[in-house]
Amino acid sequence: MGTILVNDQFLDRVNGTVDIEDRGYQFGDGVYEVVRVYGGKMFTAEEHLTRLFESAEKIFLTLPFTLEELTARLEKLMTDNQLDTGIIYLQVTRGPSSRQHHFPAEQNAVLTAYTKEVARPVKDMSAGVKAITTPDVRWLRCDIKSLNLLGNLLAKQEAVSKGGFEAILHRDDTVTEGSSSNIFMITNDTMYTHPATNLILNGITRREIIKLCADIGLQVAEKAFTLDELLNAEEVFMASTTAEVMPLTKVNDQQIANGTPGSWTRKLQEAFEEAVEKQCGALTETITL
């Protein structure tokens, strides 16, 4: 992360600063995205950046650049840092203003972005991981990818403290999503996932998976399901930008099916790798199927 991006400037990290009264710092008043990079190329960049603009619109934040201008800046940032496999993190806040809850009359949005080397979690994707369940106590606009993530952080910390990889969130026994992922279950050759309402973030990887299901012949039902249905499913997995298609083989203290990644999950992992290679080129490391 030698070079960072602040608005339209490329700076050494030590020289990159934001104002102490930036509304992102004081209120979480902003939106963000994480774009996966494979082989020096961004994967589904247009989808991620389009969602950034959509999230900004939902909080009445005007972005001072076009999608094309933003894409070009991120391409340069990635190239300058010689990023091969990792992520680009970017956020836009409403900018600095005297501390007050209502929006300032003049908004000076601040864009910051950086890169980070992040390996593919192929070992975990091959073996599967554990998740725990916890009530979803977040606000009711989870469709906005905002900087307000305290509820997600507390859930993830609970999972880690119990030896888990992810926390599965639920409202009144209905599964919504993970603390940093979307959640899926497969039963009777049908994949179930919570509808893309205000209660979940419509993940970019989620969207890719739904498209891939058509290619491999797996039926899709965007339909809410309960914790009991999840625990008794034939296969369960989570999906996110960094975790890709991650099998969940144990939830709380209960094994899912036979405790190994299921056949449909394996097919989706294989199809996802093919989609990445089609867009970004050959992967240097792949999942052991």
QUIMONOR-V481825 format. One record per backbone hydrogen bond with DSSP energy under -1.0 kcal/mol. NH is the residue of the N-H (numbers start at 1). CO is the residue of the C=O. E is the energy in kcal/mol with one decimal. If there is no record, write none. Layout:
nh = [NH/NH]
co = [CO/CO]
e = [E/E]
//
This chain:
nh = [4/5/6/7/9/11/13/15/16/22/23/26/27/29/30/31/32/33/35/37/38/40/41/43/48/49/50/51/52/53/54/55/56/57/58/60/61/70/71/72/73/74/75/76/77/78/79/80/81/82/83/86/87/88/89/90/91/92/93/94/97/108/110/112/113/114/116/118/122/125/126/127/128/129/131/132/134/136/142/144/146/147/149/153/154/155/156/157/158/159/160/161/163/164/165/168/169/170/171/174/175/176/178/179/182/184/185/186/187/191/192/193/197/200/203/207/208/209/210/211/212/213/216/218/219/221/223/227/230/231/232/233/234/235/237/238/239/240/244/246/248/249/250/251/252/254/256/259/266/267/268/269/270/271/272/273/274/275/276/277/278/279/280/281]
co = [11/113/9/111/6/4/2/12/13/19/95/22/23/23/28/92/145/90/88/86/41/84/38/36/44/45/46/47/48/49/50/51/52/53/54/57/56/66/67/68/69/70/71/72/73/74/75/76/77/79/78/37/116/35/114/33/112/31/110/29/21/94/93/91/5/89/87/85/120/121/122/123/124/247/250/166/168/170/198/141/144/30/147/149/150/151/152/153/154/155/156/157/160/159/130/132/177/134/174/171/225/169/181/167/239/237/192/235/190/219/185/221/195/197/201/203/204/205/206/207/208/209/212/213/189/191/221/173/226/227/228/230/186/186/184/246/182/244/240/238/236/129/129/254/131/251/249/256/262/263/264/265/266/267/268/269/270/271/272/273/274/275/276/277]
e = [-3.2/-2.8/-2.6/-2.9/-2.4/-2.5/-1.5/-1.9/-1.5/-1.9/-2.1/-2.0/-2.3/-2.0/-1.7/-2.3/-2.1/-2.4/-2.6/-2.8/-2.5/-2.8/-1.6/-2.8/-2.0/-2.8/-2.3/-1.8/-1.7/-1.8/-2.0/-3.0/-2.4/-2.2/-1.7/-1.5/-3.0/-2.4/-2.5/-2.1/-1.9/-2.3/-2.4/-2.1/-2.4/-2.6/-2.2/-3.2/-1.8/-1.3/-2.2/-2.0/-2.6/-2.2/-2.6/-2.2/-2.5/-2.7/-2.1/-1.9/-1.3/-1.1/-1.5/-2.3/-2.0/-2.2/-2.1/-1.3/-2.1/-2.4/-1.7/-2.0/-3.2/-2.4/-2.7/-2.1/-2.3/-3.0/-2.1/-1.6/-2.1/-1.8/-1.4/-2.6/-2.5/-1.7/-2.5/-2.6/-1.9/-2.0/-2.7/-2.6/-1.8/-3.4/-3.3/-3.6/-3.1/-1.2/-2.7/-2.1/-2.4/-2.5/-2.6/-1.5/-2.5/-2.7/-1.8/-2.8/-2.3/-3.4/-3.4/-1.8/-2.2/-1.2/-1.9/-2.1/-2.1/-2.6/-2.2/-1.8/-2.3/-1.9/-1.7/-2.3/-1.5/-3.1/-1.9/-1.8/-2.2/-2.6/-1.3/-1.5/-1.5/-1.5/-2.1/-2.7/-2.0/-1.1/-1.8/-2.7/-2.9/-1.8/-1.1/-2.8/-3.1/-2.4/-2.5/-2.7/-2.1/-2.0/-2.3/-2.4/-2.3/-2.5/-2.5/-2.3/-1.9/-1.9/-2.3/-2.5/-1.9/-1.4/-3.4/-1.6]
//
